[in-house]
Amino acid sequence: MKESLRKWDFGRIFRLLAGLVAIIYALASKEYVFLLLAALFLLQAIFNISCCCAGGGCSTKRQDHPRQAYKDIIKPYKPEKK
């Protein structure tokens, strides 16, 4: 839980503010459907998740493998010197 509350960047703060504004708007205008939108934004801000993987939750670690996929089939290009 401690790790999810660290690293507050611009996107995370923006989602938090959007959630708070949506709560204020929903209560002021009595349009309670906006509370669902506010809950979505607040959960995204608290747990640092997003719909489009901007937080890095969908990234994979780069793995360098010593073997190559088509090493036996594709021969390296060696230009002839004249």
Secondary structure, 3 states (H helix, E strand, C coil): CCHHHCCCCHHHHHHHHHHHHHHHHHHHHCCCCHHHHHHHHHHHHHHCCCCCCCCCCCCCCCCCCCCCCCCCCCCCCCCCCC
